[in-house]
Amino acid sequence: MTVKISNKIVGYRVKKADPEANAQPAAAPTEIKPVQMNEYIERPDFLLGTTYKIKPPIAEHAMYITINDILLNEGTDHESRQPYEVFINSKSMEHFQWVIALTRVISAVFRKGGDVTFLVEELRSVYDPNGGYFKKGGVFMPSLVAEIGAVIEKHLKAIGLMESEEMSETTKRILAEKRAEFEASHSTATNDDKASDFPPNATMCGKCNTKAVIVMDGCATCLSCGDSKCG
C-alpha cells in the first residue's frame, strides 16, 4: 500500500527488528510411545523365566513347563512383563511330537503381542476322549492340554496380565465354618478320606472343576471357590 507524505521530513531513525517477534515457536517435545509386544522384537540375551512342575496321572513322568518373559520399557512408567516363549520338558516321549508343536504355536502367539489371555480358555476347553483326571486337591482336568492351559493361566495371573479372583476374608471364614460343621456331622469318614482336601462325598463344582461342593441346610456350596446355589 502506497503512503503519500505531505509534510516536510525533518529527521529519521532506524527501527531495529524485534528478535522475539520473528522467532519460531519452540517445538513441543516429542512423546516417546511405549514399546508394545510385537513379532519384530528380537530375542534379548536375558529373559525372566519361571518353571512349573505338573505330574498328571496319565503320564509316567512329571512335566516341567518353563515360561520365559521379556521386560519391556524397563525403568519407565510403562514397564511391563510379557510372556515371550514356553518350553515343556519331560522324560516321557509318548507326547513328544504334539508337545513340541504346541509350545511353538503358543510361543508364536506370545511374540505376536496383543491380548494373549484367550489361550487359557482355548487350552482349558480341550477334552480327552478317554476321559480326564483329578489332580492333587480334587481339581478335575479334562485333558493334559487343559492342565497346561491352567499353568499358563497361573503364570499370566502372577505377572499381572489376568486378574485373580480372590475371596474376601468374610467368605473364607464362612466357608471354613461350613466345612467344620459338615465334617463334624460326617465324622464316620475313613482315615484315607480325611487325608483328602475336601469331604469324600463332595460333588463336582461347575465353576472351578473341584470336587468340593457340599450341601448344608439345603444349599449347595463349593468349599474351594465359594460358588453357591443360594447366592
PELIN-V235186 format. One record per residue. N is the residue number from 1. RES is the residue in one small letter. SS is DSSP state (helix for helix, strand for strand, loop for the rest). Layout:
N_RES_SS ; N_RES_SS
This chain:
1_m_loop ; 2_t_loop ; 3_v_loop ; 4_k_loop ; 5_i_loop ; 6_s_loop ; 7_n_loop ; 8_k_loop ; 9_i_loop ; 10_v_loop ; 11_g_loop ; 12_y_loop ; 13_r_loop ; 14_v_loop ; 15_k_loop ; 16_k_loop ; 17_a_loop ; 18_d_loop ; 19_p_helix ; 20_e_helix ; 21_a_helix ; 22_n_helix ; 23_a_loop ; 24_q_loop ; 25_p_loop ; 26_a_loop ; 27_a_loop ; 28_a_loop ; 29_p_loop ; 30_t_loop ; 31_e_loop ; 32_i_loop ; 33_k_loop ; 34_p_loop ; 35_v_loop ; 36_q_loop ; 37_m_loop ; 38_n_loop ; 39_e_loop ; 40_y_loop ; 41_i_loop ; 42_e_loop ; 43_r_loop ; 44_p_loop ; 45_d_loop ; 46_f_loop ; 47_l_loop ; 48_l_strand ; 49_g_strand ; 50_t_strand ; 51_t_strand ; 52_y_strand ; 53_k_strand ; 54_i_strand ; 55_k_loop ; 56_p_loop ; 57_p_loop ; 58_i_loop ; 59_a_loop ; 60_e_loop ; 61_h_loop ; 62_a_loop ; 63_m_strand ; 64_y_strand ; 65_i_strand ; 66_t_strand ; 67_i_strand ; 68_n_strand ; 69_d_strand ; 70_i_strand ; 71_l_strand ; 72_l_strand ; 73_n_loop ; 74_e_loop ; 75_g_loop ; 76_t_loop ; 77_d_loop ; 78_h_loop ; 79_e_loop ; 80_s_strand ; 81_r_strand ; 82_q_strand ; 83_p_strand ; 84_y_strand ; 85_e_strand ; 86_v_strand ; 87_f_strand ; 88_i_strand ; 89_n_strand ; 90_s_strand ; 91_k_loop ; 92_s_loop ; 93_m_loop ; 94_e_loop ; 95_h_loop ; 96_f_helix ; 97_q_helix ; 98_w_helix ; 99_v_helix ; 100_i_helix ; 101_a_helix ; 102_l_helix ; 103_t_helix ; 104_r_helix ; 105_v_helix ; 106_i_helix ; 107_s_helix ; 108_a_helix ; 109_v_helix ; 110_f_helix ; 111_r_helix ; 112_k_helix ; 113_g_loop ; 114_g_loop ; 115_d_loop ; 116_v_loop ; 117_t_loop ; 118_f_helix ; 119_l_helix ; 120_v_helix ; 121_e_helix ; 122_e_helix ; 123_l_helix ; 124_r_helix ; 125_s_loop ; 126_v_loop ; 127_y_loop ; 128_d_loop ; 129_p_loop ; 130_n_loop ; 131_g_loop ; 132_g_loop ; 133_y_strand ; 134_f_strand ; 135_k_strand ; 136_k_loop ; 137_g_loop ; 138_g_loop ; 139_v_strand ; 140_f_strand ; 141_m_strand ; 142_p_loop ; 143_s_loop ; 144_l_helix ; 145_v_helix ; 146_a_helix ; 147_e_helix ; 148_i_helix ; 149_g_helix ; 150_a_helix ; 151_v_helix ; 152_i_helix ; 153_e_helix ; 154_k_helix ; 155_h_helix ; 156_l_helix ; 157_k_helix ; 158_a_helix ; 159_i_loop ; 160_g_loop ; 161_l_loop ; 162_m_loop ; 163_e_loop ; 164_s_loop ; 165_e_loop ; 166_e_loop ; 167_m_loop ; 168_s_loop ; 169_e_helix ; 170_t_helix ; 171_t_helix ; 172_k_helix ; 173_r_helix ; 174_i_helix ; 175_l_helix ; 176_a_helix ; 177_e_helix ; 178_k_helix ; 179_r_helix ; 180_a_helix ; 181_e_helix ; 182_f_helix ; 183_e_helix ; 184_a_helix ; 185_s_helix ; 186_h_loop ; 187_s_loop ; 188_t_loop ; 189_a_loop ; 190_t_loop ; 191_n_helix ; 192_d_helix ; 193_d_helix ; 194_k_helix ; 195_a_loop ; 196_s_loop ; 197_d_loop ; 198_f_loop ; 199_p_loop ; 200_p_loop ; 201_n_loop ; 202_a_loop ; 203_t_strand ; 204_m_strand ; 205_c_loop ; 206_g_loop ; 207_k_loop ; 208_c_loop ; 209_n_loop ; 210_t_strand ; 211_k_strand ; 212_a_strand ; 213_v_strand ; 214_i_strand ; 215_v_strand ; 216_m_strand ; 217_d_loop ; 218_g_loop ; 219_c_strand ; 220_a_strand ; 221_t_strand ; 222_c_strand ; 223_l_loop ; 224_s_loop ; 225_c_loop ; 226_g_loop ; 227_d_loop ; 228_s_strand ; 229_k_loop ; 230_c_loop ; 231_g_loop
